[in-house]
């Protein structure tokens, strides 16, 4: 399909980690997961077993191991991958993204003087616009598409909160954005063309969104009224991904 999406590249900008919902208590403790973790969750959401054999044989440590020890390494890697895949729970697993952002309060006035001004927290990614998040693993690209991202990045504020944030952010402040995404569905019907790159698509709800100072102080947060465990994933019947 022809994509209208814009993106943020993942190198050094977006960190993805699979953690239990509600586990973020300190931004400094968030650990970035590998692209392997994202790929595993994509296939687990679809209840489709990945091609572990190819994953192992095409990469280290198997590819750089002496022939005499490859069977041993193969067995060890296969056990690790199968266990990791089986342990992922589609009902509770989330993807957490951490990226630089800029936040400021904007006040919009209506032409109608009887309508009070509306205060909005404008959050934007420091590295450009994005409405999907790509992650490359092996020879595959996985694209996570959050629902209602624009709305969540421009929340309407109460007057008191707007006043406090205006004082804290001024005309715009460099922050760190933490977003937890609850995957809803992995589309394994086939890859889609996203900006000219064949991609596997995974839709997700935004479970939480928060802004932090570089020093690690919480500035603002949004938490979905629906706990991630109650957001029912939609799955297609089990099928081989490829």
N, C-alpha and C positions, 0 to 999 in steps of 0.2 A: 504494500500500500504506500501511497505518497504521504510522508509524514509532515505534519504541521508542528511537531514538537521541537522544542529547543532543549538543550541539555547542559549539564555541568559534567566536565570530565572527572574521572575518579582519581587520577594520579595526584597523590599528595593533597587532595582537596576534600574528597569524601571518604570517610571511614565507615565501613559497614560491619556491624557485629550482630550476631544472633544472641539475644539475651532474653530472659524471662520478662514479661510485662511488669512494669513498675519497679524494675531493678535499678533505674538510674537514681542515685542518691547524691553522687558527687561526680561532676564532669571529669575530674582528673582521673577517675577510676575506669572510665570507659575504654575498653580494649577494642582495637580494630580487628575485625576478622578478615580472613583471606577471601579471595574470589572463589575459592573452593567451597567455603561456607555458603555463599550466596547461591552457587550452582546446586549444592545439595538441597537447600530449602526450596528452590524452584521445582526440582523433581519430586521432592517429598510432598509438596502441595498438590502435585498432580498424581500422587501415588504411583509414580513411574520410576522404576529402578534405572539409574544412570548406567552408562557403559563403563563400569569400573575397570574392566580389562584394558580398554584404550587409555583411560585416565592414568593408569599405573604404567603401562608400557611406553607411553609417549613422553614421560617426564621423569625428573629426578625424584627419589634416589635410584629407581630401577634403571634408568637409562645410562647411569654412570657407574653402575655396580659391575664388578667382574662377573663373567658368565657363570663361574662356579657357584656364586652366591645369589644369583638372580631369583631362583625358586624360593629361597628363604625370604628375600625382600618382597617378592610378589605376594606371598602368603601373608606377611605382616601388614603390607599396605591394604590388601583386600579386606582383612579383618577390621582394620582401622576405619576404612571408608564405609563398609557395611554397617558397622556399629554406629558411626556418626549419623548416617542416613536414617537408621531405624530409631535413634533416640530423638530425632526432631519431631516435635508435636505440632501439627498444623494449627491446632486450636490456640496455642499459646506463644509460639515463636514469633518474634518481631524482628524487623530490620531497623537498625539505628544508624542514622547518618549524622555526621558531625562536619560542619563546614563553616568557614568564615562568612559573616553576614553583616549588614549594616541596618540599624534600626532607628527610626525617628517617628515622632508623632506628627500627623497631618490633620489639620482642621478644615473641613469643607463647609462652606456657607451656602445656603439656598438663596435663590433669587427672591423667594418669598420671605420677607422679614419676620413673618410669624413663625417660621420653622426654625427651631434652635440649631446651631451648628453641630456637626457630627465630627467626633474625634476618632481617628483611625490610626492604629499602629502599622506603619509601613515597614515591612521587612523585605529586604532584597538580598540576594546572594552577592557576595563581594566579587565573584568571578563571572558574573553575567546571569542572564535570565535562564530559567530551567523549569520545565514541567515534566521531565522524566529523568531517571537516573540510570545510566548504563554501567555495566560491569563486565569486563572481558575475562573469560576463563577458558584455558586451552584455546581451541579454535572457535569458540562460541561466544556470542554476546547476549547477556541477559539484561533486559530493560524493565525497571520497576516504575510503574505509572501510578502515582498517588491520586486519589480522588479529592476534589475540592481544594487543591493546593493553593490556587489564587486566593480563595476566600480565607483560608487559614493564615495566609501570609499578610492579610490586610484586615485583621479583626477590629470590630468596632469597640471602642472603649467607653467605660463609664466616665463621667466627669472627674471623679476623684482619681481614678487610675490614670486618666489622661494627664492630669496635673502632675502627678508623681513621676510618670514616665517622661514627660516633657522636661522636668527638672533634671532627670537622670541622663537623658539622651541628647538634649539640646538640639542642634541642627542635624545630628546624625552621629552615631558612635559605632566604632568597630566592635563587633561582638562575635561570639561563637554560637551558632545555631545547632541545636540538637533536635532531631526529628525521629520519632519511632513510628514505623510503618507496620501495620498488621496486614500481611498478604491475604488476599481474598481468593485469587484464582491464578493458576499457571496455565497458559494456553499452549498445549502441546500438539495442537492440530497442524502446526507448521510454523516456520519462521516467517516474520513479517519484515518488510523493508522499512527501516527507520533511518532516515537521512542517508540512504544508499547503503546501509549495512544490514545484512540479514540478522534478525534479532528474535530471541525468545521473549515473549511478553508476560509480565506478571503484574496484575493490578493489586492495589493495596489501599486500605483506609489509613488515615492519619490518626494514630492512637494518642500521640502527644507531640507537643512542639514547645520548645523553650529557648530563651535567649540568656546567655551567660557572658559576663565580662571575661577578658583574657586572664584575669586573676582567679576566676572560678566562682564568682558570686552570681547567684540567680537574679536576673532582672525581671523576667516575665515568663509565664508558662500557660499553655493550654493543654487540658487533658480531656480526651473524649469522654462524654457521659456514658458511653457504652464500653465496658471493660473489654480489652482485646480478646479475652477468652470467650466472650459472648458474641463476638462478631463472627458469624458462621461463614467459614470458607466455602466457596462453591468449587466443586471439582468435576472434571469430566471423568468418565469411566477410565479405569486403569488401562494404560496402553504403553507400548514401547515408545520412547521419545524419538527414537530414530532407528 
